[in-house]
Amino acid sequence: MRFQTLYPTTHSTSKLRSATSNSDLHPRLLQRHNTNFISCDHHNNMAPKTLNFITGNANKLAEVQAILSKTPVQLRSQNVDLLEIQGTIEEISKDKARRAADAIQGPVLVEDTCLCFDAFDELPGPYVKWFLKGLGAKKFHLLLAGFEDKSAQAVCTFAYCEGPGSEPIVFQGRTNGSIVEARGPTDFGWDACFEYEGQTYAEMPKQKKNLISHRGKALQKLILWLNQEVEA
């Protein structure tokens, strides 16, 4: 069976140094306006009924379970400590999926979430968790205090790998918004600081957030692929 993967190609091969380095702070992580799609043969990538979702984040697990609840696939959480490379979003996600598949010795689903500031040429990108860890949600907005442009993209990338030696398949979703002073609960990453059409993610009912969020969009693409694979 042959059909298109559901994520834009990224032609940038630049690698990132540490986000805390003083040099090379503004490489372009994403090709936002590239809408090309690449064809892949998934004949040997039949989706199983059970997916090992690699996460230790209870909030993230609950959100993914809610969105996948109407699919024929059951999610099994696995907390695996994985080495994370530096690179583009797609490179990081694929490498993590390969490492997880080797560790689990079976099919895995991994996720990487990025937050890209337009004023920062799309940084902090995949390294946002380190900025959030250092500042906390209540001070996170201060990163853009000296910039008029508060716009940002929330980017979620899921990578599925059937097992050791298999090539990961990537599903990506993006939501445009802006960075604001924290509003709402601050117990889920930067949700309280990312505003979409007048509400932060943290202020939204969970069902609404799941419909418009970067994670929800990526999972809808995953669901489409899973349904096609199960029916094949």
Secondary structure, 3 states (H helix, E strand, C coil): CEEEEEEECCCCCCCCCCCCCCCCCCCCCCCCCCCCEEEEECCCCCCCCEEEEECCCHHHHHHHHHHCCCCCCEEEEECCCCCCCCCCHHHHHHHHHHHHHHHHCCCEEEEEEEEEEHHHCCCEECCHHHHHHHHCCCCHHHHHCCCCCCEEEEEEEEEEECCCCCCCEEEEEEEEEEECCCCCCCCCCCHHHEEECCEEHHHCCHHHHHHHCHHHHHHHHHHHHHHHHHHC
